[in-house]
Amino acid sequence: MAHAYRTSAQVEAPADVVWQILSDVERMPTWTTSMTHVTLLGPETRIAVGSRVEVQQPGLPEATWEVDGLVEGRGFSWSSTTPGVRTGAAHQIAPVSDAACEVTLVTAQSGMLAGLTNLVQGSKARELVDTELAGLKAESELRMRGKG
């Protein structure tokens, strides 16, 4: 049984600005408290399909995520596997005008221990996703105010 969580927000910034911020994953800890440490493992300086990324989040064990989908300027997905649980997350950007976009974050867990993991860590994981979205929105809109 899969356990999923989805949240969205309209961001008053163009999709390309949001993408520039979001795709620079190593800088995530500068705009969201949901990430304390993010490191690309390998020679890449930006994410690409196949990139492996080490992520430390408050209250959760350190995890290695692998980018398994990427559409330039529109989003990426990555997944992490621990014994009995596969966690996937998607970051989606959809333009709504030249000056705004809708950002959707989705996380889902599957596997034999997904139910137990959701019971123990589910509320913390959902809180971190909400915090990430709020931080991305704030950073994107701050950059736009700085340009105005």
Secondary structure, 3 states (H helix, E strand, C coil): CCEEEEEEEEECCCHHHHHHHHHCHHHHHHHCCCCCEEEEECCCCCCCCCCEEEEECCCCCCEEEEEEEEECCCEEEEEEEECCEEEEEEEEEEEEECCEEEEEEEEEEECCCHHHHHHHHHHHHHHHHHHHHHHHHHHHHHHHHHHC
